Amino acid sequence: MGDEKNLDQMIYRYLLGELTEQEQTRVEKRYFKDPDFLKKVQSARDDLVDAYVSNQMPSPQRRSFERQLEENPALRSRVEFAKVLLQRVDAEQEEDDESHNTNLDGRSGARTGRK
């Protein structure tokens, strides 16, 4: 299990640009050879994007991630898409909450009358 944790840490460090050039090359060679490893890298990247967009990323990690954003147009596109998606989900949630509250207010008397 320790190896798995070390592997996860290495993937996150890779995505944050914190590996040496030699370590980075090893990671890249591995994900080109191993589809399961590539999926882990992609999943970790998605986790980082989600954490960044939802402001759940610690400051040191956030600074590293923002450096990667400056250098990586594809990552910037992912972040922009995630921001739009999060805004849309939040807006729909607010609409649902307002609709639910309105329905409860309108039904509360009817429910009380039935008892």
N, C-alpha and C positions, 0 to 999 in steps of 0.2 A: 504494500500500500504506500510506503514511503517513496518508492520509485514513481508511482502514479502522481503523487503530490509534487515531486521534483519535476516531472514531465510537464504538469500543468503550469507550474511556476515558470519553467523555461519557455513555454508557449506564450504566456502573458508577457514575459520579458522581451521575447522576440517581437510581439505585436507592438510593444511600447518603445521599441528601438533601443533596448537596454543591453543587448548581447554584443559580444565582440564580433568582429567580422567573421572570424573562424566559426564561432558558435552559430551565427546567423546562416552561414553557408551549410552547415550540418543540418539545421532545421529545414532549410529550403530543399536540400537533396532528399531528405526523408519524406517531406510531404509530396514530392513529385513521384516517389516510389511507392508510398503507402497511402491508399485512399482513406483508410480509417484514421490515420494521423491527420490527413488533410481535413477531414470532417471535424476533428478536435480543434484544429487551428481556426476553422471557420466558425465553429460554435463559440470559441473563446473570443474571437473578434466581435461576433454579434453581442456577446455578454458585455464587452467593453463599450460598444456603441450604445447599448441600452443603459448602462450605468452612467455614461457621459450625458446622454440626452435627458435622463431623469434626475440629474444632479446627485447621483448616489456614489460618485467616484471620489475617493480621497484626494486631497490636494496634490501630493507628490505624483501620484499616478495620473492625475488630470493634466498636470504640466507636461508629462511625457507624452500623453495621448495627444495633446494639442500640438506638440512638435511634429508628431506623425501626421496630423491633419494638414499642417502647413506643407508637408512634403508629398502627400499622397492624395491626388485628386479623386481617385476611386473611393477612398475612405471618406473624404469630404462629402461626396455624393450620398454615400450610405448614411452618414450622420444627418444630412439635410432631409433625406427621405424619412428617417426615423423621427426627426423633429415634427415633420408634417403629419406623420401617422399618429404620433402621440397627441398632437394638438387636436386632431380629428376625433380620436378616441375620447379625450377629455371633454370635448364639446358635446359629443353624443352622450357621454355619461351625465353631464350637467343637464342636458335636455331630458334624459330618462328620469333623473332625480326630480326635476321640476314637474314633470308629467306625473310621476308617482305621488309626489306630495299633493298635487292638485286633485288627483283621483281620491286620495285618502281623505282630503278635506271634504270633497263632495259626497263621499260615501259614509262618512262617520255618523251622520244623523240617521241614515237608512239602517246602518248596522245596529245602532243603539235601539231604534224603533222595533227591530225584529226580535230582540231579546225579550 
